[in-house]
Amino acid sequence: MLTGVYINNVATYSVPTQLDGLKQINFIFGANGSGKTTIGRIIDQPLGYTHCLLQWLGEEPIKTLVYNKDFIDRNFNQENTVKEVFTLGDDQVEAEGQIALLRPQMRVNGSVKKHQPEYRRQWRKLHIGIDAKTLQIRAVQLTTNNVSDSQVLGDLLDQIPKDERVDSVYTDGAYDTKQCRQVIADRQAHAVIPPRKNAKPWKDKKMGSLERNELLRTVKCLGRTIWKKWPGYHRRSLVETKMHCIKLLGDKLSARNFQSQVNQIHARMAVLNKFTDLGRPHTRVVI
């Protein structure tokens, strides 16, 4: 009975390994470099891979290694070497130890845990700004997962032409920083940012800090629900809806180079903006 698949990107062979003297097969290798895809197909269609020797006993999970193309070409595309399916040999004790250390960092489905060290799988964060009237995406920024939301607000606003007026900027509490409020003030726009739940008054006497402290007192006195109705904070939900639409186009990136990933995101945004334009009703008075 197969209970799960463990995927570890550890290269256990530095030289081509012969088929003689190998142990029970418990490691699967995809000839095209996509070990996860290969093992998925083998599990779904076991009879379609008669040339592969696939074994598992009891409830032991299959352990899968994923390699990049360079390693594959160097070690597994030569005559009389292991093809598609291979195992650990007697001299690979060190590799087994490495895999044992990696196991706590892996889920059964092969996904790396969010708070564990990440290897080939990496997260990307997408930051967008939309026009609340037209629902068009006006600003896009793709970053790595270690960049906070507040760090990119300036870059998003810089994508809006300087001669175009911005009345208000609606964000969530992650942007409740002095830098973000100053960036918004530089565009002569009104910042609609709720203070964080654990927010404290700012001690400096700058105009932006005084306004934010007054907002903090208002929220504590009247509550967040009442305050959100005054500036129309509910309009910020439009960007959440837009994020849902973006995910409908795919929540993964096929490109591996970061700049190519940026281009891929911009292409999706252009497509979504076109869909939005075609889907919005255009009304006119008929006399």
Residue pairs with C-beta under 8 A, 6 or more apart in sequence:
1 58
1 59
2 43
2 56
2 61
2 62
3 59
3 60
3 61
3 108
4 61
4 62
4 108
4 109
5 39
5 43
5 61
5 62
5 63
5 64
5 108
5 109
5 110
6 61
6 62
6 63
6 64
6 103
6 106
6 108
6 110
7 35
7 36
7 64
7 65
7 66
7 106
7 110
8 63
8 64
8 65
8 66
8 99
8 102
8 103
8 106
9 65
9 66
9 67
9 119
9 120
10 65
10 95
10 98
10 99
10 102
11 65
11 67
11 71
12 27
12 65
12 88
12 92
12 95
13 75
13 82
13 86
13 92
14 75
15 75
16 75
16 76
16 78
16 81
16 82
17 75
17 81
17 82
17 86
17 89
18 80
18 81
18 82
19 80
19 81
19 82
21 89
21 90
22 86
22 87
22 88
22 89
23 87
23 88
23 89
23 90
24 55
24 57
24 87
25 53
25 54
25 55
25 85
25 86
25 87
26 55
26 56
26 60
26 62
26 63
26 87
26 88
27 63
27 64
27 65
27 85
27 86
27 87
27 88
28 35
28 38
28 39
28 42
28 52
28 54
28 62
28 64
28 65
28 84
28 85
28 86
29 35
29 38
29 65
29 67
29 72
29 76
29 82
29 84
29 85
29 86
30 36
30 37
30 38
30 39
30 66
30 84
31 38
31 72
31 76
31 83
31 84
32 38
33 66
33 67
33 68
33 69
33 72
34 66
35 64
35 65
35 66
35 67
36 64
36 66
36 110
38 84
39 62
39 64
41 48
41 49
42 49
42 52
42 54
46 54
49 84
51 84
52 84
52 85
53 85
54 85
56 62
61 108
63 99
64 110
66 120
67 76
75 81
76 82
76 83
76 86
88 95
88 96
104 116
105 112
105 113
105 116
105 117
106 112
106 113
107 113
111 121
112 118
112 119
112 121
114 123
122 144
122 145
123 144
123 145
124 142
124 143
124 144
124 145
124 253
124 261
125 142
125 143
125 144
125 145
125 147
125 149
126 140
126 141
126 142
126 243
126 246
126 265
127 139
127 140
127 141
127 142
127 143
127 149
127 152
127 156
128 137
128 139
128 140
128 141
128 156
128 239
128 242
128 243
128 246
128 269
129 137
129 138
129 139
129 140
129 156
129 157
129 159
129 160
129 239
130 136
130 137
130 138
130 238
130 239
130 242
131 138
132 170
132 235
132 238
134 276
134 280
135 238
135 242
135 276
135 280
136 273
136 276
136 277
137 242
137 269
137 272
137 273
138 159
138 160
139 155
139 156
139 157
139 159
139 160
140 156
140 159
140 265
140 266
140 269
141 152
141 155
141 156
142 261
142 262
142 265
143 151
143 152
148 174
149 171
149 172
149 174
149 175
150 174
150 175
150 177
150 179
150 180
153 171
153 175
153 179
153 180
153 183
153 184
154 179
154 183
157 166
157 169
157 183
157 184
157 187
160 166
160 187
165 188
166 187
166 188
166 189
167 189
167 190
168 189
168 190
168 191
168 192
168 231
169 184
169 187
169 189
169 190
169 191
169 192
169 193
170 192
170 193
170 233
170 235
170 236
170 239
171 180
171 191
171 192
171 193
171 236
172 193
172 194
172 236
173 193
173 194
173 195
173 196
173 197
173 199
175 193
176 193
176 194
176 195
176 196
176 199
176 212
178 202
178 208
178 209
180 191
180 193
181 191
181 193
181 208
181 212
182 208
184 190
184 191
185 191
185 208
190 231
192 231
192 232
192 233
192 236
194 219
194 224
194 227
194 228
194 233
195 212
195 215
195 216
195 219
199 216
201 213
201 216
202 209
202 212
202 213
203 209
215 227
218 227
219 227
227 233
228 234
242 272
245 272
245 275
246 268
246 269
246 272
249 268
249 271
249 272
250 268
253 261
253 264
253 265
254 264
255 261
255 263
255 264
